[in-house]
Amino acid sequence: MYAIFTMRKLQLTQRINNLQCRLMQLSQKLQDLSVYAGNVADGIITPGEFMSSPASIFGVNMNFFNNSVPKALFAASRASQMYNANMMNMNAMSRGQYGMAIDPSNMNALYANQIFVFNAFFKQALDAAGKSEAQRVKRLETDITNQKLMIETQLKAAETELQKVEEQESKNIERTAPKYA
């Protein structure tokens, strides 16, 4: 009987250790995701953010950077082309009066404004990419938090069972110990 309790105690101890290890891994992953969410919040990852990030999220940082900037450039290019075409049409329809309304001292103000328009659309596209990625990270964080809760529940159950097994083992040892009168 003693051997059964000892064997179960060893199994439970191993299970508890495995659950605690998995819990630590999930906590570290959650912490790394938090850093990543901070990095992508503004839509672009700066060199300083790259350098201060944990090694575990380097690839994810690089992937986001390599995808978000070209997509934002493409979106800004398309949006600014449409915007500028509309502005040129409005200026042509008003026989140059629209361009004069922007800046009466500069006949070419409509053309100079194109760089600012492009930059504004680029920033909007980066912000949208950051928000989209932040939502994805939030879902991952929720999944990890749920996994942690499940593991914590399993851990408490295993610890409780271990305590009961140790109590039964002690009682069994007392019961089977030779009694001298």
C-alpha positions as CSV (number, residue, x, y, z in Angstrom):
1,M,0.0,0.0,0.0
2,Y,2.8,2.3,0.8
3,A,4.3,1.9,-2.7
4,I,1.0,2.9,-4.3
5,F,0.9,6.2,-2.4
6,T,4.6,6.8,-3.1
7,M,4.1,6.2,-6.8
8,R,1.1,8.5,-7.0
9,K,2.9,11.1,-5.0
10,L,5.8,11.1,-7.6
11,Q,3.3,11.3,-10.5
12,L,1.5,14.2,-8.9
13,T,4.8,16.0,-8.1
14,Q,5.9,15.6,-11.8
15,R,2.5,16.9,-13.0
16,I,2.7,19.9,-10.6
17,N,6.2,20.7,-11.9
18,N,5.1,20.4,-15.5
19,L,2.0,22.7,-14.9
20,Q,4.1,25.3,-13.1
21,C,6.6,25.2,-16.0
22,R,3.9,25.7,-18.5
23,L,2.4,28.5,-16.4
24,M,5.7,30.3,-16.4
25,Q,6.1,29.9,-20.1
26,L,2.6,31.4,-20.7
27,S,3.3,34.2,-18.3
28,Q,6.5,35.0,-20.3
29,K,4.7,34.8,-23.6
30,L,2.0,37.2,-22.2
31,Q,4.7,39.6,-21.1
32,D,6.4,39.5,-24.5
33,L,3.0,40.1,-26.3
34,S,2.5,43.1,-24.1
35,V,5.8,44.5,-25.3
36,Y,4.9,43.8,-28.9
37,A,1.5,45.5,-28.5
38,G,3.3,48.6,-27.2
39,N,5.7,48.4,-30.2
40,V,2.9,48.3,-32.8
41,A,0.5,50.7,-31.2
42,D,1.5,53.6,-33.4
43,G,1.7,51.4,-36.6
44,I,5.5,51.4,-36.9
45,I,8.3,49.8,-35.0
46,T,11.3,52.1,-34.4
47,P,14.9,50.9,-34.1
48,G,14.8,51.7,-30.4
49,E,11.7,49.4,-30.0
50,F,13.5,46.7,-32.0
51,M,16.5,46.9,-29.7
52,S,14.6,46.9,-26.4
53,S,12.3,44.0,-27.4
54,P,12.8,40.5,-26.1
55,A,14.5,38.1,-28.6
56,S,11.3,35.9,-28.7
57,I,9.4,38.6,-30.6
58,F,12.1,39.8,-32.9
59,G,10.7,37.8,-35.8
60,V,7.2,39.0,-35.2
61,N,8.5,42.6,-35.0
62,M,10.4,42.2,-38.2
63,N,7.4,40.6,-40.0
64,F,5.1,43.4,-38.9
65,F,7.6,46.1,-40.0
66,N,8.2,44.4,-43.4
67,N,4.4,44.1,-44.0
68,S,3.0,47.3,-42.5
69,V,5.2,49.9,-44.2
70,P,4.9,48.7,-47.8
71,K,1.1,48.2,-47.4
72,A,0.8,51.7,-45.9
73,L,2.9,53.2,-48.7
74,F,0.7,51.5,-51.3
75,A,-2.5,52.6,-49.6
76,A,-1.2,56.2,-49.2
77,S,-0.2,56.3,-52.8
78,R,-3.6,55.2,-54.0
79,A,-5.5,57.4,-51.7
80,S,-3.4,60.5,-52.4
81,Q,-3.7,59.9,-56.2
82,M,-7.5,59.8,-55.9
83,Y,-7.5,62.8,-53.6
84,N,-5.1,64.8,-55.9
85,A,-7.2,63.8,-59.0
86,N,-10.3,65.1,-57.3
87,M,-8.5,68.3,-56.3
88,M,-7.3,68.9,-59.9
89,N,-10.8,68.3,-61.2
90,M,-12.2,70.7,-58.8
91,N,-9.6,73.3,-59.7
92,A,-10.2,72.7,-63.4
93,M,-14.0,73.0,-63.0
94,S,-13.5,76.3,-61.0
95,R,-11.1,77.6,-63.7
96,G,-8.2,77.8,-61.2
97,Q,-10.2,79.5,-58.4
98,Y,-10.0,76.5,-56.1
99,G,-6.2,76.6,-56.2
100,M,-6.3,80.3,-55.6
101,A,-8.5,79.7,-52.5
102,I,-5.9,77.4,-51.0
103,D,-3.1,80.0,-51.2
104,P,-3.7,83.2,-53.2
105,S,0.0,84.1,-53.2
106,N,1.1,80.8,-54.7
107,M,-0.5,79.6,-57.9
108,N,1.1,76.2,-57.4
109,A,-0.2,75.7,-53.8
110,L,-2.4,72.9,-55.0
111,Y,0.7,70.9,-56.2
112,A,2.8,71.7,-53.2
113,N,0.0,70.3,-51.0
114,Q,0.4,66.8,-52.5
115,I,3.4,65.8,-50.3
116,F,1.4,66.7,-47.1
117,V,-1.6,64.8,-48.4
118,F,0.5,61.7,-49.1
119,N,2.1,61.9,-45.6
120,A,-1.3,62.2,-43.9
121,F,-2.6,59.2,-45.8
122,F,0.6,57.3,-45.0
123,K,0.2,58.0,-41.3
124,Q,-3.5,57.0,-41.4
125,A,-2.6,53.7,-43.0
126,L,0.1,53.0,-40.4
127,D,-2.3,53.8,-37.6
128,A,-4.9,51.5,-39.1
129,A,-2.2,48.7,-39.4
130,G,-1.2,49.3,-35.7
131,K,-4.8,49.1,-34.5
132,S,-5.5,46.0,-36.5
133,E,-2.4,44.3,-35.1
134,A,-3.3,45.5,-31.6
135,Q,-6.7,43.8,-31.9
136,R,-5.0,40.5,-33.0
137,V,-2.6,40.7,-30.1
138,K,-5.5,41.4,-27.7
139,R,-7.1,38.2,-28.9
140,L,-3.9,36.2,-28.4
141,E,-3.5,37.7,-24.9
142,T,-7.1,36.6,-24.1
143,D,-6.4,33.1,-25.3
144,I,-3.2,32.9,-23.3
145,T,-5.0,34.2,-20.2
146,N,-7.7,31.6,-20.6
147,Q,-5.0,28.9,-20.9
148,K,-3.4,30.2,-17.8
149,L,-6.7,30.0,-15.9
150,M,-7.2,26.4,-17.0
151,I,-3.7,25.4,-16.0
152,E,-4.0,27.2,-12.6
153,T,-7.2,25.2,-12.0
154,Q,-5.4,22.0,-12.9
155,L,-2.5,23.0,-10.7
156,K,-4.8,23.6,-7.7
157,A,-6.5,20.2,-8.2
158,A,-3.1,18.4,-8.4
159,E,-1.8,20.2,-5.3
160,T,-4.9,19.3,-3.4
161,E,-4.7,15.7,-4.5
162,L,-1.0,15.6,-3.5
163,Q,-1.9,16.9,-0.1
164,K,-4.5,14.1,0.3
165,V,-2.1,11.4,-0.9
166,E,0.5,12.6,1.6
167,E,-2.0,12.5,4.4
168,Q,-3.1,9.0,3.4
169,E,0.5,7.9,3.1
170,S,1.2,9.2,6.7
171,K,-1.9,7.5,8.0
172,N,-0.9,4.2,6.3
173,I,2.6,4.4,7.7
174,E,1.2,4.9,11.2
175,R,-1.3,2.1,10.8
176,T,1.3,-0.4,9.5
177,A,4.1,0.5,11.9
178,P,4.8,-2.1,14.5
179,K,3.3,-1.4,17.8
180,Y,5.2,-2.4,20.9
181,A,3.3,-2.8,24.1
